[in-house]
Amino acid sequence: MIHNPVFFHVDLDAFFASVEQLDNPAYRGKPVIVGGLGKRGVVSTASYEARKSGVHSAMPIGRARALCPHGIFLKTRMQRYYEKSKEIMEIFKNFSPDIQQLSVDEAFLDMSGTEKIFGNTEAAARLLKTTVFEQTGLRVSVGAASNKYIAKIASGQSKPDGLLVVPPGREAAFMQSLRLSDVWGIGGKTRARLAEAGLTTIAEILKQQESVLQLIIGNAAGTFLYQAVRGDMAHVFNEDRKSHSISTERTFETDLHERDEISDVLFQLSAELMCRILDEHIQSRTVHIKIRYADFTTISAQQSGALINDSADLYERARQLFFSRFDAALSVRLIGIGVDVSSDNSQLELFASEKAAKKRKLEEAVLNIAKKNKDVKIVQARLLPPQE
């Protein structure tokens, strides 16, 4: 029997800040900003209370302090966030065998053919939301649609703690109901170029030929936008998912271009990914990075070397690889890092030096302490981003 495709995009609402509010009831209902607290740090997550003041992810921390002087500013506790994320991902496995985890706080679930188990799409989504909250105390937003791209936009439209189902055949109508700023992947600079050409609404863009949009915003971005406003996006997020790699990525509300801000994001992503590497007992020598610029040009690169043993190794190698490919003339829309998983961990272990093994054991000890003591904040000094 052929089933209509159904995908959920599940987004853990203001995840890092929500975990802090869960662990410390005194923070609930107050503006919480989590991120790098040094002069060069950036915001990882802002609670919805803080967002009312204009604070958003990837914003320089100094700007966030100016906008929200009474906010509660907290350093990231990546081990704790990973622990809660893992709990939720385990819940997802009870709903679907096909999960595509994009990062610590979002994932796609292929729910195709599950109607006899969970009921219709809306019933399944409500059950998932209820289950996550009852078992973890955290809220999630769910978007459901026939393709992943529409599902992701739907979850964004339903935040916070929402649910939005786009029925099959209604993808184009759904997209046409949105503001241009709601179209995932189209940033402020791209919208500005469209506005210069007199295009400020999706209705106006729908009247344009693909070639016209390509002339205005570039070939890749023009094709993307032409397809997006029509809901014809089944190919997006279906990039080759390597069976022997793990990765995480971050898309930004405001494009990045400063090296310090990018370095801080790479630091945060490295800490997030290293939690998973240690928890799953993964061995790897290969780091890969992904850069997507505002014009939709996407650069991928990888580099192999010594065994990755701790966050410092991963961060430094990802940073060097990133900036060896980075075009400083362009603004960055998305950053991703990942590692290839060795098919022969035992062979890698034979060549691991005693010093490298000690580094890994130290990192594992930090992770274990953080797991057992959720209120303890531990970070190795050498892992902190440089301060002015």
Long-range contacts (C-beta under 8 A, 24 or more apart in sequence): 1-113, 3-112, 3-113, 3-115, 4-112, 4-146, 4-168, 5-110, 5-112, 5-146, 5-147, 6-110, 6-111, 6-112, 6-114, 6-121, 6-144, 6-145, 6-146, 7-108, 7-109, 7-110, 7-111, 7-112, 7-144, 7-145, 7-146, 7-147, 7-148, 7-151, 8-96, 8-108, 8-109, 8-111, 8-124, 8-125, 8-128, 8-142, 8-143, 8-144, 8-151, 9-106, 9-107, 9-108, 9-142, 9-143, 9-144, 9-148, 9-151, 9-152, 9-154, 9-155, 10-92, 10-106, 10-107, 10-108, 10-109, 10-128, 10-140, 10-141, 10-142, 10-155, 11-105, 11-106, 11-140, 11-141, 11-142, 11-143, 11-155, 11-156, 11-159, 12-85, 12-88, 12-105, 12-106, 12-138, 12-139, 12-140, 13-48, 13-138, 13-139, 13-140, 13-141, 13-159, 13-160, 13-161, 14-45, 14-46, 14-47, 14-48, 14-51, 14-160, 15-45, 15-81, 15-84, 15-85, 15-104, 15-105, 15-138, 16-44, 16-45, 16-76, 16-77, 16-81, 16-105, 17-45, 17-46, 17-47, 17-50, 18-47, 18-138, 18-139, 19-77, 19-80, 19-81, 19-84, 19-138, 20-72, 20-74, 20-77, 21-47, 22-84, 22-137, 22-138, 23-80, 23-374, 23-375, 27-72, 30-71, 30-72, 31-55, 31-68, 31-70, 31-71, 31-72, 32-71, 32-72, 32-74, 33-61, 33-64, 33-68, 33-71, 33-72, 33-73, 33-74, 34-73, 34-74, 34-75, 34-76, 35-61, 35-64, 35-73, 35-75, 35-76, 35-264, 35-268, 36-61, 36-75, 36-76, 36-264, 36-267, 36-268, 36-385, 37-61, 37-73, 37-74, 37-75, 38-384, 38-385, 38-386, 38-387, 38-388, 39-387, 39-388, 40-260, 40-261, 40-263, 40-264, 40-385, 40-386, 40-387, 40-388, 41-264, 41-385, 42-261, 42-264, 42-265, 44-76, 44-268, 48-160, 56-253, 56-254, 57-250, 57-252, 57-253, 58-250, 58-252, 58-253, 58-254, 58-256, 58-261, 58-265, 59-254, 60-258, 60-261, 75-377, 75-379, 76-268, 76-271, 77-370, 77-377, 78-104, 78-268, 78-271, 78-272, 78-275, 79-275, 79-366, 79-367, 79-370, 79-371, 79-378, 80-370, 80-374, 81-105, 81-272, 82-272, 82-275, 82-276, 82-279, 83-370, 83-371, 83-374, 84-136, 84-138, 86-279, 87-135, 87-136, 88-132, 88-136, 88-138, 88-140, 91-128, 91-131, 91-132, 91-135, 91-136, 92-128, 94-131, 95-124, 95-127, 95-128, 100-148, 100-237, 100-241, 102-237, 102-248, 102-249, 103-248, 103-249, 103-250, 103-272, 104-248, 104-272, 108-148, 108-151, 108-152, 108-237, 111-144, 121-165, 122-163, 122-165, 125-163, 125-165, 126-163, 129-161, 129-163, 145-171, 145-174, 146-171, 146-234, 147-171, 147-231, 147-233, 147-234, 147-236, 148-233, 148-236, 148-237, 148-238, 149-184, 149-228, 149-233, 149-234, 149-236, 149-237, 150-174, 150-175, 150-231, 150-233, 152-184, 152-237, 153-178, 153-182, 153-183, 153-184, 156-182, 156-184, 157-182, 171-230, 171-231, 171-232, 171-233, 172-229, 172-230, 172-231, 172-232, 173-231, 174-231, 175-202, 175-228, 175-229, 175-230, 175-231, 176-202, 176-203, 176-206, 176-229, 178-202, 180-205, 183-225, 183-228, 183-229, 184-228, 184-251, 185-224, 185-228, 185-251, 185-296, 185-333, 186-221, 186-224, 186-225, 186-228, 187-252, 187-254, 187-255, 187-294, 187-331, 187-333, 188-254, 188-255, 189-255, 189-294, 189-331, 190-217, 190-221, 190-225, 190-294, 190-295, 193-217, 202-229, 205-229, 206-230, 217-295, 218-295, 218-296, 218-297, 220-295, 220-296, 220-297, 220-298, 221-295, 221-296, 224-296, 242-340, 244-340, 244-341, 244-342, 244-343, 245-288, 245-338, 245-339, 245-340, 245-341, 246-273, 246-276, 246-277, 246-280, 246-282, 246-338, 246-339, 246-341, 247-273, 247-288, 247-290, 247-336, 247-337, 247-338, 247-339, 248-272, 248-273, 248-276, 248-336, 248-337, 248-338, 249-290, 249-334, 249-335, 249-336, 249-337, 250-334, 250-335, 250-336, 251-292, 251-333, 251-334, 252-332, 252-333, 252-334, 252-335, 255-294, 255-331, 255-332, 255-333, 256-331, 256-332, 256-335, 257-328, 257-330, 257-331, 257-332, 259-323, 259-328, 262-322, 262-326, 262-332, 262-335, 263-319, 263-385, 264-385, 265-335, 266-315, 266-318, 266-319, 266-322, 266-335, 266-337, 267-315, 267-383, 267-385, 269-318, 269-335, 269-336, 269-337, 270-311, 270-314, 270-315, 270-318, 270-337, 271-311, 271-315, 271-383, 273-314, 273-337, 273-338, 273-339, 274-310, 274-311, 274-314, 274-363, 275-367, 277-308, 277-314, 277-339, 278-360, 278-363, 278-364, 278-367, 279-367, 281-345, 282-339, 282-341, 282-342, 282-345, 283-307, 283-308, 283-341, 283-342, 283-345, 283-348, 283-349, 284-308, 284-339, 284-340, 284-341, 284-342, 285-340, 285-342, 285-348, 286-339, 286-340, 287-314, 287-317, 287-318, 287-321, 287-337, 287-338, 287-339, 288-321, 288-337, 288-338, 288-339, 288-340, 289-318, 289-321, 289-322, 289-325, 289-335, 289-336, 289-337, 289-338, 290-334, 290-335, 290-336, 290-337, 290-338, 291-322, 291-325, 291-326, 291-332, 291-334, 291-335, 292-332, 292-333, 292-334, 292-335, 293-327, 293-330, 293-331, 293-332, 293-333, 294-330, 294-331, 294-332, 294-333, 295-330, 296-333, 297-330, 299-325, 301-325, 302-340, 306-356, 307-348, 307-351, 307-352, 307-356, 308-339, 309-352, 309-356, 309-357, 309-359, 309-360, 309-363, 310-359, 310-360, 310-362, 310-363, 310-380, 311-363, 311-380, 311-383, 312-359, 312-380, 312-382, 312-383, 313-359, 314-339, 315-383
